[in-house]
Amino acid sequence: MQTVLTETLQSVDFRPDIQDTHTLKRNGYDAQISLVQGPAASQFGISPNSFGAGTDSDVELTLHIAILYPDGQRQQQSVTGRASKDGFKVICSSIADIIADAAREAVRDVVSQAVDSIDNQLEIRRRQVATRG
């Protein structure tokens, strides 16, 4: 996530603490972006047959995004990444691979959506500030 945010935004400082609006202003920050992991859910199924098992896995991850600006304005949005995988496995121990693949894809999906959301929200903010003068 840090790599994607660094590549997408002009300048990023990663901080473990929450800044108030006065600190944001004093330190010259344009905004503070907070990311909070939301609910995660997964389901998987196994359909045995004579040669092995058919498997399927569904994973869903939610991320909450909050942006605070030095003037006190706020934006908030949640994004959800989803992925499904299925396959045929001869041995049961490899079923975990299908579940892990679905989880990896869901993480990629939620990160991609989060970055798009942040980029869109910051662009909306830039336009609002530009129209105010």
Number of C-alpha atoms within 10 A of each C-alpha: 13 11 7 12 19 13 11 14 12 7 10 15 9 11 10 7 7 12 16 13 18 13 12 19 15 9 11 10 16 14 20 21 18 16 13 11 11 13 11 15 11 15 11 17 14 17 10 14 10 6 10 14 18 17 20 19 22 20 23 21 21 21 20 16 20 16 18 20 19 20 12 12 11 14 14 14 13 17 19 19 21 21 21 19 18 18 13 19 18 14 10 14 8 11 22 13 13 21 23 14 18 24 25 14 18 23 22 16 18 22 22 16 17 25 18 15 17 21 15 12 16 17 12 12 15 11 10 11 10 9 7 6 5
